[in-house]
Amino acid sequence: MPAVFAAVFIALYVAHQVADHWIQTQHQADCKGRPGWPGRIACAAHVTTYTATAFGFLAVLTLTTDIDLSLGRVFAGLAVSAVTHYTADRRTPLKRLADLCGADRFYALGAPRAGRDDNPTLGGAYALDQSFHYAWLFVAALIIT
C-alpha cells in the first residue's frame, strides 16, 4: 500500500505542476484572484482543467500499472484537491491564512511595491500557494489510496 500511495502522490504532484504551469490559461492566471463573478468564473475554469488533468494522470497510472484505484475514492480525493485549490487560488483566503500564521511579510515577498513599476517575481505568495497545494495533494493521495 505505501507504494500505491507514493505512485498516486507522484501522479497528483506531476499533474499539479502541468495543470498549474502549462494548462492554466493566462486569462485564468490573471483573473482567478479578482473579486466578484469574473474572478470566481476564471478560478472555477482553472480548477476544472486542473482536476481533469489530475484525473487524466491517475487514469494513465492505473492503465499502465497494476494499480487498481476505487473510482469513488478517486472522486473524493480529487474533490478535496479541487475545493482546496479553488480556495487558495481565490487569493484572499490564502492571504488571511498567511496573516494568521505570521507569514504576512513572507507572503508579500517579491510583490511589486505600490506606485512602483517593479518587476514582480515568484515570491512568498507563490511559495505559500504551492506548499498549500502540496499539503492537500498529500491528503488527496491518502484518500485515494
Salt bridges, closest charged atoms under 4 A:
ASP20 OD2 - HIS16 NE2 3.59
ASP20 OD1 - HIS46 NE2 2.94
ASP20 OD1 - HIS85 NE2 3.21
ASP89 OD2 - LYS32 NZ 3.08
ASP89 OD2 - HIS46 NE2 3.18
ASP89 OD2 - HIS85 NE2 3.01
ASP89 OD1 - ARG91 NH1 3.84
ASP89 OD1 - HIS133 NE2 3.15
ASP99 OD1 - LYS95 NZ 2.66
ASP118 OD2 - ARG113 NE 2.69
ASP129 OD1 - ARG91 NH1 3.79
ASP129 OD1 - HIS133 NE2 3.07
